[in-house]
Amino acid sequence: MNKNHKYFLSLILSGTLLEWLEFIYFIQVANIIIHNFFPTDNNNYLYLLIISSYLSRPMGSVIFGFIGDKIGRKSAMLGALIIMALASLSMAILPTYQSIGYFAPVAIFTIRTMQCLSLPGEFTGAAIMTLEEPMFKNHRFYYMSFIPFAASCGMVLASLSSYIVNLPSMPSWAWRLPFAVSGILGFLAVAMRFALSESLEFKSKEKQLTQKNSTFWLAFTNVFLFAALISVWVYIGNVFYKNFFTLNTQHPQTNVTLVVTMGQLLTTIFIIIFGKIADKFNAGKLMCKIGLGLAVILAIPMTLATTTTQPLYWYLSQLAYSVVNGLLSATLFTLTFKEFAIAYRFRASSIAWNLSSAIFGSSALFIGMHLNTKYPGIGPGIYISIIALLTWFTFNALMRQKN
């Protein structure tokens, strides 16, 4: 990796890391937010926050997808990062319900909508800018893997931040600090990103304008299902793993907090390693298929581990989580986003990904809990396995049609 590569990646990845840090951190401290900004500590407020978080993402994908395809990839990424930074700083200084009454919950929903509107513009923009960067053409999987790597780093930092601010020795306002830091760094990243050059493929007058309907809809369905799988895999297998553990064992969530943080940290490491291997051995398609197959096989053992109090099984389940997540995240974006015509690549990939994330991400906790109540430990795993199997079939169909 030379100096130009590092400079480009620093401009791209800074925003992606910060977006995912604040997005996941908000979920991790949702109970604190509800306690401070709502009239009562009611779980219904938590569900409303989760649903509203995801419903705004398809809207953001349409807005920033249009900007990214019509005005430029750079403009979409700048706009998304500015909105994210404003929302984060607003969270850091917002008065509580005791100070401003019902304006507080209204402000929370408004801020969260802003945060989630910006996510599609940032993540999709970063992936497409990297995909279309000509200096990466011989090592596409490796350099594309830095996008989910940055997102995963953000998730790890979110988990660590949540753990730290919940320590008994921390002051009651400590939860605001990560939002403040994220907002300040976000504006610094905006200033740096003005130096970013526009995608050459986007500026090219010879860019691909159309493609066959059958190819488009197969590619769209494939991205949609990959997003569904990643959503349920990440949220059931890691983000809400603590919730399932407490429900099944009646033990406190703190018992597994560091375990799930370790799982996401391993994912972060595996993404880069698998991206490098995919390029070195030209094995991107094979590794993606292996990841899908392992998701089908390992989903049930992974969720079944939430029914035991034996730490060994928690660690093994998070190892399974991280291997599958690493294999898929390192390969799927390169293999699927490039299947769309350049003229509407931003819109198509962003809408497919974020519409699916809205549906399956917002419902992951509810469906998982419902299935877990009927079939403890096994139900959520079966749900994940079915989605993984459907994704495997559509991915193979897309690769066959391409060949």
C-alpha positions as CSV (number, residue, x, y, z in Angstrom):
1,M,0.0,0.0,0.0
2,N,1.6,3.3,-1.1
3,K,1.1,6.8,0.1
4,N,-1.7,7.6,-2.4
5,H,-3.6,4.5,-1.3
6,K,-3.3,5.5,2.4
7,Y,-4.4,9.1,1.7
8,F,-7.5,8.0,-0.3
9,L,-8.5,5.5,2.3
10,S,-8.1,8.0,5.2
11,L,-10.5,10.4,3.4
12,I,-13.0,7.6,2.7
13,L,-12.9,5.6,5.9
14,S,-13.0,8.4,8.5
15,G,-16.6,9.1,7.9
16,T,-17.6,5.4,7.6
17,L,-16.1,4.6,11.0
18,L,-17.8,7.6,12.7
19,E,-21.2,6.8,11.1
20,W,-21.2,3.3,12.4
21,L,-19.8,4.3,15.8
22,E,-22.7,6.7,16.5
23,F,-25.3,4.4,14.8
24,I,-24.5,1.4,17.0
25,Y,-23.7,3.4,20.1
26,F,-27.1,4.9,20.1
27,I,-28.6,1.4,20.1
28,Q,-26.2,0.3,22.9
29,V,-27.2,3.2,25.2
30,A,-30.9,3.4,24.1
31,N,-32.1,2.6,27.7
32,I,-30.1,5.6,29.0
33,I,-31.6,7.8,26.3
34,I,-35.1,6.6,27.1
35,H,-34.6,7.3,30.8
36,N,-33.3,10.8,30.1
37,F,-35.6,12.0,27.3
38,F,-38.9,10.2,27.7
39,P,-41.6,10.5,30.4
40,T,-41.3,6.9,31.5
41,D,-38.9,4.0,31.2
42,N,-41.1,2.0,28.8
43,N,-39.7,-0.6,26.4
44,N,-42.2,0.5,23.8
45,Y,-40.1,3.7,23.3
46,L,-37.1,1.4,22.6
47,Y,-39.0,-0.4,19.9
48,L,-40.2,2.9,18.4
49,L,-36.7,4.2,18.3
50,I,-35.4,1.0,16.6
51,I,-38.2,1.1,14.0
52,S,-37.8,4.8,13.3
53,S,-34.0,4.3,12.9
54,Y,-34.5,1.9,10.1
55,L,-37.5,3.4,8.4
56,S,-35.5,6.5,7.6
57,R,-32.7,4.6,5.9
58,P,-34.6,3.8,2.6
59,M,-35.5,7.5,2.4
60,G,-31.9,8.4,2.9
61,S,-30.9,5.9,0.2
62,V,-33.3,7.6,-2.3
63,I,-32.1,11.1,-1.5
64,F,-28.4,10.4,-1.4
65,G,-28.7,7.9,-4.2
66,F,-30.1,10.6,-6.5
67,I,-27.3,13.0,-5.4
68,G,-24.6,10.3,-5.9
69,D,-25.8,9.4,-9.4
70,K,-26.8,12.9,-10.7
71,I,-24.4,15.3,-8.9
72,G,-21.5,13.2,-7.8
73,R,-20.4,10.5,-5.3
74,K,-18.3,13.1,-3.5
75,S,-21.3,15.4,-3.0
76,A,-23.4,12.6,-1.5
77,M,-20.7,11.6,0.9
78,L,-20.1,15.2,2.1
79,G,-23.8,15.9,2.6
80,A,-24.2,12.7,4.6
81,L,-21.2,13.4,6.8
82,I,-22.3,16.9,7.6
83,I,-25.8,15.7,8.7
84,M,-24.2,13.0,10.8
85,A,-21.9,15.4,12.6
86,L,-24.7,17.8,13.3
87,A,-26.9,15.1,14.7
88,S,-24.1,13.7,16.9
89,L,-23.4,17.1,18.4
90,S,-27.1,17.7,19.0
91,M,-27.3,14.5,21.0
92,A,-24.4,15.6,23.1
93,I,-26.0,18.9,24.2
94,L,-29.8,18.1,24.1
95,P,-31.6,19.0,27.4
96,T,-33.4,16.2,29.1
97,Y,-37.2,15.6,29.5
98,Q,-37.1,17.1,33.0
99,S,-35.8,20.4,31.4
100,I,-37.9,20.8,28.2
101,G,-40.7,18.3,28.6
102,Y,-42.2,16.7,25.5
103,F,-39.8,18.6,23.2
104,A,-37.1,16.1,24.4
105,P,-38.7,13.0,22.8
106,V,-39.6,14.9,19.7
107,A,-36.0,16.1,19.4
108,I,-34.7,12.6,19.9
109,F,-36.7,11.2,17.1
110,T,-35.7,14.1,14.8
111,I,-32.0,13.6,15.6
112,R,-32.2,9.9,15.1
113,T,-33.9,10.3,11.8
114,M,-31.1,12.6,10.7
115,Q,-28.5,10.1,11.8
116,C,-30.1,7.3,9.9
117,L,-30.8,9.4,6.8
118,S,-27.1,10.0,6.4
119,L,-26.0,6.4,6.8
120,P,-26.8,5.2,3.3
121,G,-25.1,8.2,1.7
122,E,-21.9,7.6,3.7
123,F,-21.6,3.8,3.6
124,T,-22.8,3.3,0.0
125,G,-20.8,6.3,-1.2
126,A,-17.6,5.0,0.4
127,A,-18.1,1.6,-1.1
128,I,-18.8,2.9,-4.6
129,M,-15.9,5.4,-4.6
130,T,-13.5,2.7,-3.6
131,L,-15.0,0.3,-6.2
132,E,-14.6,2.8,-9.0
133,E,-11.1,4.0,-8.0
134,P,-8.7,2.9,-10.8
135,M,-5.6,2.6,-8.6
136,F,-7.3,-0.3,-6.8
137,K,-8.2,-2.3,-9.9
138,N,-5.7,-5.1,-9.3
139,H,-6.5,-5.5,-5.6
140,R,-10.2,-4.8,-5.5
141,F,-11.3,-7.2,-2.8
142,Y,-8.5,-6.1,-0.4
143,Y,-9.2,-2.4,-0.7
144,M,-13.0,-2.8,-0.8
145,S,-12.7,-4.8,2.5
146,F,-11.6,-1.6,4.2
147,I,-15.1,-0.2,4.0
148,P,-16.7,-3.0,6.1
149,F,-13.5,-2.9,8.2
150,A,-14.1,0.7,9.1
151,A,-17.8,0.0,9.8
152,S,-16.8,-2.9,12.1
153,C,-14.2,-0.7,13.9
154,G,-17.0,1.7,14.5
155,M,-19.1,-1.1,16.0
156,V,-16.2,-2.2,18.2
157,L,-15.7,1.4,19.5
158,A,-19.4,1.7,20.1
159,S,-19.4,-1.5,22.2
160,L,-16.4,-0.3,24.2
161,S,-17.8,3.1,24.7
162,S,-21.1,1.7,25.9
163,Y,-19.2,-0.6,28.3
164,I,-17.1,2.3,29.7
165,V,-20.0,4.9,30.2
166,N,-22.0,2.2,32.0
167,L,-19.3,1.6,34.6
168,P,-20.4,2.5,38.2
169,S,-17.6,5.0,38.6
170,M,-18.6,7.1,35.5
171,P,-20.7,10.2,36.0
172,S,-24.4,10.1,34.8
173,W,-23.6,12.4,31.8
174,A,-20.7,10.3,30.5
175,W,-22.9,8.7,27.8
176,R,-22.9,12.1,26.0
177,L,-19.1,12.1,25.5
178,P,-19.0,9.7,22.5
179,F,-21.6,11.7,20.7
180,A,-19.6,14.9,21.3
181,V,-16.3,13.4,20.1
182,S,-18.0,11.8,17.1
183,G,-19.6,15.1,16.1
184,I,-16.3,17.1,16.4
185,L,-14.3,14.5,14.5
186,G,-17.1,14.3,11.9
187,F,-16.7,18.0,11.0
188,L,-12.9,17.5,10.9
189,A,-13.5,14.6,8.4
190,V,-15.7,16.9,6.3
191,A,-12.9,19.5,6.1
192,M,-10.5,16.7,5.0
193,R,-12.9,15.2,2.5
194,F,-13.1,18.4,0.4
195,A,-9.7,17.3,-1.0
196,L,-11.3,14.1,-2.4
197,S,-11.5,13.8,-6.2
198,E,-14.7,12.7,-7.9
199,S,-15.0,9.2,-9.2
200,L,-13.5,9.0,-12.7
201,E,-16.1,6.4,-13.8
202,F,-18.8,8.7,-12.7
203,K,-17.3,11.6,-14.7
204,S,-16.7,9.4,-17.8
205,K,-18.9,10.2,-20.8
206,E,-18.7,6.6,-21.8
207,K,-20.2,5.2,-18.6
208,Q,-22.7,2.4,-18.9
209,L,-26.2,3.8,-19.0
210,T,-28.4,0.7,-19.2
211,Q,-28.5,-3.0,-18.6
212,K,-30.9,-5.9,-19.2
213,N,-33.9,-5.9,-16.9
214,S,-33.3,-9.5,-15.9
215,T,-29.7,-8.8,-14.9
216,F,-30.7,-5.7,-13.0
217,W,-33.5,-7.3,-10.9
218,L,-31.3,-10.4,-10.2
219,A,-28.5,-8.1,-9.0
220,F,-31.0,-6.0,-7.0
221,T,-32.5,-9.2,-5.3
222,N,-29.0,-10.4,-4.5
223,V,-28.0,-7.2,-2.8
224,F,-31.4,-7.2,-1.0
225,L,-30.9,-10.7,0.4
226,F,-27.3,-10.1,1.3
227,A,-28.4,-7.1,3.3
228,A,-31.1,-9.2,5.0
229,L,-28.6,-11.9,5.9
230,I,-26.0,-9.4,7.3
231,S,-28.7,-7.6,9.2
232,V,-30.0,-10.7,11.0
233,W,-26.5,-12.2,11.4
234,V,-25.1,-9.0,13.0
235,Y,-28.1,-8.0,15.2
236,I,-29.2,-11.5,16.4
237,G,-25.6,-12.9,16.5
238,N,-23.9,-9.9,18.1
239,V,-25.7,-6.6,18.8
240,F,-28.7,-8.1,20.6
241,Y,-26.9,-11.3,21.6
242,K,-27.0,-10.0,25.2
243,N,-30.8,-9.7,25.1
244,F,-31.2,-13.3,24.1
245,F,-28.7,-14.5,26.7
246,T,-30.6,-12.7,29.5
247,L,-33.9,-14.0,28.3
248,N,-32.7,-17.6,28.1
249,T,-30.5,-17.8,31.2
250,Q,-31.8,-15.0,33.5
251,H,-28.2,-13.9,33.9
252,P,-27.2,-10.2,33.6
253,Q,-26.1,-8.9,30.2
254,T,-22.7,-7.8,31.6
255,N,-21.6,-11.5,31.6
256,V,-21.3,-11.5,27.8
257,T,-20.7,-7.8,27.0
258,L,-17.0,-8.3,26.5
259,V,-17.6,-11.6,24.7
260,V,-19.6,-9.9,21.9
261,T,-17.1,-7.0,21.8
262,M,-14.5,-9.7,21.1
263,G,-16.7,-11.2,18.4
264,Q,-16.9,-7.9,16.6
265,L,-13.1,-7.3,17.1
266,L,-12.4,-10.6,15.5
267,T,-14.7,-9.7,12.6
268,T,-12.7,-6.6,12.0
269,I,-9.5,-8.5,11.8
270,F,-10.9,-11.3,9.6
271,I,-12.4,-8.8,7.1
272,I,-8.9,-7.5,6.1
273,I,-7.3,-11.0,6.1
274,F,-10.0,-12.5,3.9
275,G,-9.9,-9.5,1.6
276,K,-6.2,-10.0,1.1
277,I,-6.6,-13.8,0.5
278,A,-9.5,-13.2,-2.0
279,D,-7.1,-11.1,-4.2
280,K,-4.0,-13.2,-3.8
281,F,-5.8,-16.4,-4.9
282,N,-8.5,-14.9,-7.0
283,A,-11.0,-16.6,-4.7
284,G,-13.6,-13.9,-4.0
285,K,-16.5,-15.9,-5.3
286,L,-15.5,-19.1,-3.6
287,M,-15.0,-17.4,-0.3
288,C,-18.4,-15.7,-0.5
289,K,-20.0,-19.1,-1.2
290,I,-18.2,-20.6,1.7
291,G,-19.4,-17.8,4.0
292,L,-23.0,-18.4,2.9
293,G,-22.7,-22.1,3.4
294,L,-21.2,-21.6,6.9
295,A,-24.0,-19.2,7.7
296,V,-26.6,-21.9,6.9
297,I,-24.7,-24.5,9.1
298,L,-23.5,-22.4,12.0
299,A,-26.5,-20.1,12.6
300,I,-28.3,-22.6,14.9
301,P,-25.2,-23.5,17.1
302,M,-24.4,-19.8,17.3
303,T,-27.9,-18.8,18.7
304,L,-28.2,-22.0,20.8
305,A,-25.2,-20.8,22.8
306,T,-27.4,-18.1,24.3
307,T,-29.1,-20.8,26.4
308,T,-26.0,-21.8,28.3
309,T,-24.0,-20.2,31.1
310,Q,-20.7,-21.9,29.9
311,P,-18.3,-19.2,28.7
312,L,-16.6,-21.6,26.2
313,Y,-19.8,-21.8,24.2
314,W,-20.2,-18.0,24.1
315,Y,-16.7,-17.7,22.7
316,L,-17.2,-20.4,20.1
317,S,-20.4,-18.8,19.0
318,Q,-18.7,-15.4,18.6
319,L,-15.9,-17.1,16.7
320,A,-18.5,-18.6,14.3
321,Y,-20.1,-15.1,14.0
322,S,-16.8,-13.4,13.2
323,V,-15.7,-16.0,10.6
324,V,-18.9,-15.8,8.6
325,N,-19.2,-12.0,8.9
326,G,-15.6,-11.7,7.8
327,L,-15.9,-13.9,4.8
328,L,-19.1,-12.2,3.5
329,S,-18.1,-8.6,4.3
330,A,-14.7,-9.0,2.6
331,T,-16.3,-10.1,-0.7
332,L,-20.0,-9.3,-1.2
333,F,-19.7,-5.6,-1.9
334,T,-17.2,-6.1,-4.7
335,L,-19.1,-8.9,-6.2
336,T,-22.6,-7.3,-6.1
337,F,-22.3,-3.5,-6.4
338,K,-20.4,-3.7,-9.6
339,E,-23.2,-5.6,-11.3
340,F,-25.2,-2.3,-11.6
341,A,-24.8,0.1,-14.5
342,I,-22.6,3.1,-13.4
343,A,-25.3,5.6,-14.2
344,Y,-27.6,4.3,-11.4
345,R,-25.2,2.2,-9.4
346,F,-25.5,4.5,-6.3
347,R,-29.3,4.5,-6.3
348,A,-29.7,0.8,-7.0
349,S,-27.2,-0.6,-4.5
350,S,-28.2,1.9,-1.8
351,I,-31.9,1.3,-2.1
352,A,-31.6,-2.5,-2.3
353,W,-29.3,-2.6,0.7
354,N,-31.1,-0.1,2.9
355,L,-34.6,-1.2,2.1
356,S,-33.7,-4.7,3.1
357,S,-31.8,-3.4,6.2
358,A,-34.9,-1.4,7.2
359,I,-37.2,-4.5,7.0
360,F,-34.9,-7.1,8.5
361,G,-32.8,-4.9,10.8
362,S,-35.8,-3.3,12.4
363,S,-37.6,-6.6,12.9
364,A,-34.5,-8.7,13.9
365,L,-35.0,-8.2,17.6
366,F,-38.8,-8.7,17.5
367,I,-38.8,-11.8,15.3
368,G,-35.8,-13.2,17.0
369,M,-37.5,-12.8,20.4
370,H,-40.8,-14.3,19.2
371,L,-39.0,-17.3,17.7
372,N,-36.8,-17.7,20.8
373,T,-39.9,-17.7,23.1
374,K,-41.3,-20.7,21.1
375,Y,-38.1,-22.5,20.4
376,P,-35.4,-21.2,22.8
377,G,-32.0,-20.8,21.2
378,I,-33.0,-22.7,18.1
379,G,-35.7,-20.5,16.6
380,P,-33.6,-17.4,15.8
381,G,-30.9,-19.7,14.2
382,I,-33.5,-21.4,11.9
383,Y,-34.6,-17.9,10.8
384,I,-31.0,-16.9,9.9
385,S,-30.3,-20.2,8.1
386,I,-33.4,-19.8,5.8
387,I,-32.3,-16.3,4.8
388,A,-28.7,-17.6,4.2
389,L,-30.0,-20.4,2.0
390,L,-32.1,-18.1,-0.1
391,T,-29.1,-15.7,-0.5
392,W,-26.9,-18.7,-1.6
393,F,-29.3,-19.6,-4.4
394,T,-29.6,-16.0,-5.7
395,F,-25.9,-15.4,-5.6
396,N,-25.2,-18.6,-7.6
397,A,-27.9,-17.5,-10.1
398,L,-26.3,-14.1,-10.5
399,M,-22.8,-15.6,-11.0
400,R,-24.1,-18.1,-13.6
401,Q,-25.9,-15.4,-15.5
402,K,-22.7,-13.2,-15.5
403,N,-20.7,-16.1,-16.8
